[in-house]
Amino acid sequence: MTTPDGRGIRGHTQYVQRVVPGDGGDVFRILHVCTGNVCRSPMAERLTRHGLARRLGAGAAGMLVESAGTWGHEGAPMEAHAAAVLAEYGADPSGFTGRELLDDHVIDADLVLTATRDHRAQVISMGHAAGLRTFTLKEFTRLVRAIDTTTLPEGSVTERARALVRAAAALRGWLLAPSPDADEVHDPYGAPISYFRSIGEEIHTALDPMVTALTGVGATVRPS
């Protein structure tokens, strides 16, 4: 069964979005998805957290960022090169463990950002009305760049973020990618650190305007 907005009902109790203790309000949940959850989605998760903290400080508690893999290595550490690239950006790679993508992860998420179109298709195929809130990372950024952010609500960050997702979903059929590869972030698994750096730069470049649009606060995060 589902709620009117398409989210899950667990047992006999209607699902209510989780709240961060002490936050005093609801939480906007971002889920990054790749294949193994040891390279691309961990980098995207921790760079997003870093960007939110830079912009919002303690207010970043209202934005929960997680990741998982469609063939996730459950309990695995982040790849060492991925962790090294995060450190170069000033982001914290510590304490990470890989997860396999589960239905609950998709149900809980307000925004799902995938590395590739295949990952996006896999998430959408899981159901849970995921289609309207699932994008590739580069696709979402491309759509966000076309949105007049002055039209977004001036209330809480979570209200603004949800409105941004709705606006991006409405644009999807009108603003197409210039090429099939334009919305993809390729897998650096097993590559030298130089390739991880190039993928990290791709992820950062896509994330920076997206996090600015989500929060309404600009920031620049560059490697040291």
ZITAFEN-V600007 format. One record per backbone hydrogen bond with DSSP energy under -1.0 kcal/mol. CO is the residue of the C=O (numbers start at 1). NH is the residue of the N-H. If there is no record, write none. Layout:
# ZITAFEN-V600007
co={CO CO}
nh={NH NH}
This chain:
# ZITAFEN-V600007
co={1 3 7 10 13 20 28 29 29 30 31 32 33 34 35 36 38 39 40 41 42 43 44 45 46 47 48 49 50 51 52 53 56 57 58 59 60 62 64 66 68 69 69 72 73 76 79 80 81 82 83 84 85 86 87 88 98 99 102 103 104 105 111 112 113 114 115 116 117 118 119 120 121 123 124 127 130 133 135 136 137 138 139 140 141 143 144 147 148 149 156 157 158 159 160 161 162 163 164 165 166 167 171 171 179 181 188 192 192 193 194 195 196 197 198 199 200 201 202 203 204 207 208 209 210 211 212}
nh={9 6 3 13 10 23 64 110 111 66 113 68 115 70 71 73 79 43 44 45 46 47 48 49 50 51 52 53 54 55 56 57 59 60 61 62 63 28 30 32 34 72 101 74 76 98 83 84 85 86 87 88 89 91 90 224 75 69 106 107 108 109 31 135 33 137 185 120 121 122 123 124 125 126 127 130 133 112 114 140 141 142 143 144 145 146 147 149 151 152 160 161 162 163 164 165 166 167 168 169 170 171 174 175 182 184 191 195 196 197 198 199 200 201 202 203 204 205 206 207 208 211 212 213 214 215 216}
